[in-house]
């Protein structure tokens, strides 16, 4: 049997192997993903984002435990930053979630960003699909934690949780627009710290002032203390409330359509670029283009325009 068949027969090793092939960009993984795709679309996907040091991994560990207590199978995709110098990454989230290592109902996969921006890696969506096809009820994606530009997660997760902590300096600066618009639930973690109540109040005020969504969902601000597991049950309950809202309001269908449109556009971009680059790289043509730009005998705008026109004419013929 191929990897896809083995995965559908609950072979965990086959799933791990396919995820590695996906992350390595092997062409053979596509055939397996095609076979798995009809079996996806059932998992509830939760995104966890927020600044470094907010306690995201600890909260993911606690949320996983809460769902396991409900008998749910949980997949975790933990994204870690890649060094721009060595390309390496410390995939430390498995250490923080070590207590789930022997639990057959939990599957944890760490991924490196490998230069991808937006808080997730290029292979995240495909890895989530594998977990979905494996029969995971809930898949949790923990983003890198780079700041206010982690917007990709909102296009992938049904429910996006934004984690904040007190003591980041200017609280208003920390929660300004950019991250306010992507959250379905906001959490002030490490609530035992001084200033936690003030952070929660200011965040609530900013959400109320800036709430102009077409949807009827108003994000709540919850308080948690991840190390002690306080507030986790209320957080998971709020996730369920948001899931039920998506189902009852019809927002889920809109989300799925928008998500699939983004996925298709990104895949088209990648496919078209790879094919175009393959063509212009023949016979040293690309190197000649670079040299023309370097010599100022031409400009990049004209070269790209002419290249695109040439590719379109070639395909028409």
N, C-alpha and C positions, 0 to 999 in steps of 0.2 A: 504493500500500500504506500501511496505517497504521503507526504507530511499532512496535507489537508484531511485525508481520510483518517489518519491516525489521530489527529486533533479532535475530529468529530466523534472518535471513539475514546475520548478522554485520556489521550496519551500526553502527559505533561511534558515529557522530554521532547516530543515532536513539536509542541508549541514553543518551547524554549529555543529549539533549533531554528524554527521558522522566524522567530523574532530576531535572532542573531543574523540570519540571512537578510532580513528586511533592513536592519540597521546597517549592515555592510553594503547594501545596495545591490545585492546579487539579482541578476535578471531572472533566475529560476524562481525567485519568490513570487513573481507576478502570477504565474500559473496557479500556484497554491492559493493566493489571495482571491483569484477569480473563482475558484471552487468554493472558498469559504464565504464569499460575499452574500449568497442567498440565505445564509444562516445567521446574518448579523441584523442589528436593528432592534434587539430585545433588551440590551443592557441599559441601565440608567447611569449616565455619565456625569460625574461631579468634578469640577475643576477647582483647585485650591491655588490661590495666588496671593502675593503680598511681598513685602520687602525682606531682604535677608535678615535672619535673626528673629523673625516674627513667630517662630515655632511651628512652621507649616508641617514639617515631618512628624513632630510629636502629635499634632492634631490629627494627621492622617492615620497614625497608629491607633489613636483613641477612637476615631470614627470607624476604622476597620473593625476594631474589637466590638463596638456597639452593633454594627451590622451583623457580625458573626453571631452575636448573642441572639439576634433575630432569625438566625438560620440562613442568612443570605451568603452566597458565595461572592467574594470580593477580589477584584483585580486592582493592582496599584501600578501606575506608570509614573516613576519618579525621574524628573529631568534634572540633570546636573550640568553646570557650566563647563565648557571646554576651554582649556588654555589656548590663547591665541598664538603662543610661542611654541609649545610642544605638541599641541593637539590632544593632550591627555586630560583626563577628568577623574576626580575622586568620587566614586559612586557610593556615597556614604549612607544613603537612606536605608539600605538593607540592614545596616548596623543598628539604626534607631528602631527599626521594626523587627528586630531579631526574634521577638517572642512569637511571631507568626510563622517562623521559618518551618516548623514541623506541622503546620496546619494545612491539610489538603484542600481546605476551602478558601485559601488565600494564595494568590499568585502575584509576586512582586517582580517587576522588571525595571531596572535602572537604565536610562538612556542619557547619552551625552548630547549636548546641543549641536556639536560639530559645526559651529559657525552660524547656525540658524538664529534669527532674531525673534522677538515676540514671546519669549519665555518657554517655548517648546521646541522639539527637534523635528526635522523633516519626516522622520519615520513614526512619529507619535500616533497619527491617525490610523496607520496600518496595524500597528501593535495593538491599539485599542480594538480594532476589528477582530484580531485574532482572539483576544480575551473575550469579546462578545460571542464569537462563534464557539468558544470553549464552554459557554454556558454560565459565565459570570453574571450575577444579577446586578452588581454594582461595579463600575470601573471608576477609580479615583485617579485623576491626573494632577500631580503636584508640579507646578512650574518652577523655573529656575529661581525666581525671586530677584529680578534685576531692577524693578522699579515700576514706573507708571506706563511703560509701553508694552506691557504684557497683554495685548489685546487679542492675540490669536486664540487663547483659551476660550473666549466667549463664543467663538464660531464652532467650537468642538464639543463643549460640555453643555448638557441640558441645564445644569445649575452651576453657577460660578460663585464661589465663596471667596471673599477678599478678607485676608487676615491683616489686622493692624495691631500695633502694640504701643503702649504709652512710653514716653521717654525718647522719642525720635527727634526731639528738638521742637521746631515749630509745627504743632499738630495740624494747623490749617494748611501749611505747605505740604505736609506729608499726605494729606487726603484730598488734594485739589483735583480739579477736573482731569479726566483721563482715566483714572482708576475708579472714580465714582460711577461712571456710566457703564462699567462692565459687570458690576456686582449684582447678584440676585439676593445674596445674604452677606452681611458684613459682621465680622467678629473682632472684638477687641480681646486679644489673647493676653496671657500673663496679667490677668485682672487683679492680682494681688499687689501689683506695683502701684506706687503713688502716681496719681494723675490718670488712672484708668477710667474713672467715672467722668472726668472732664473730657477725655478723648472720645468716649462714647456719646456724650451730650453734643459735642461739637460736630461729630460725624452725623448724628441724627438730624441736627439742624441743617447741615449742608445738603443732606439727602432730601429733606423736605423742601428746601429752597430750590434745588435743582431738579426736582422730580417733574419731568415733562414727557415721560414715556407714553407711547400710544397704548401700551398694555395697562391692565388694571392692577398689576403687581407692584406693591410698594415694599422695597427692601427693608428688612428689620436689622437692627444692630443688637447683637448678642454678646454676652460676656463669657469668656471661658478661662480656665486655668489648666492648660494642657497636661502639665506634669502630674497633676492630681486627678485629672479626668473630670473636673467640674465643668458643668455646662454642656457636656457632650451630648447627653440625651436630648436636651432642648434643641441643640443644633441639628441633630439627625431628624428630629420631629419637624423642624422648619424646612429641611430638605424635602421631606415627604409632602409638606404643604405646598411647596413650590412645584413639585412634580404633579400633584393633583391639579394645581392651577393650570399648568401647561396642558394637561389632558382635557380639562373641562372647558377651557376658554378657546380651544382651537389653536392656541399659540404654538403647540408642538408641531403641527403640520407646517406652519410658516417657518419655524426654526429648521426643520429637516430640509425644506426646499432651499432655504438660504445657505445652509451648511453644504448641501450637495452641489449648489451652484459654485461656491467657493472652491470646493474640492476639485470640481471639473475644470474650472478656470486655471487653477494651479497646475493640474496635471497637463492641461493643454499647453500652458506656458513652458513647462519643463520639456514636454515632448517636442514641441515646435522648435524650441531653442536647441535641443540636442541634435535634431535633424538638420537645422540650419547650420549649426556650427560644424557638423560633420561634412556638409557640402562645401562650406567656405574654407575649410581646413585642407582640402585636397590640393595637391601640387604646390604647397607653400603659399596659397592665395591669402590666407589670413596674415601670415608674416609680412607679405607685401603691403597689405592694408595698414598694418601697424607702422611699417617703415614710411609710408606716404604721410601718415599723420605726424610722425616724428620729424620728417623733413619739411613739413608744412607745404608739401606739394598738393595736398588735399586736406579735407577736414573730416572729423568723424561723423558729422551730420549728413554730409553728402554721401559718404561711403555707405552708411547704414541705409539711407534712402534708396540708393541704387541697388544695394544687395537685396533688400526686401522686394523691390520691384522685379529684380531678376529672378528671385525664387518664385514669385507669383506667376510670372510669365512662363517659367519652366514647367510649373505644375499644370498650368492651363493647357499647355501643349502636350 
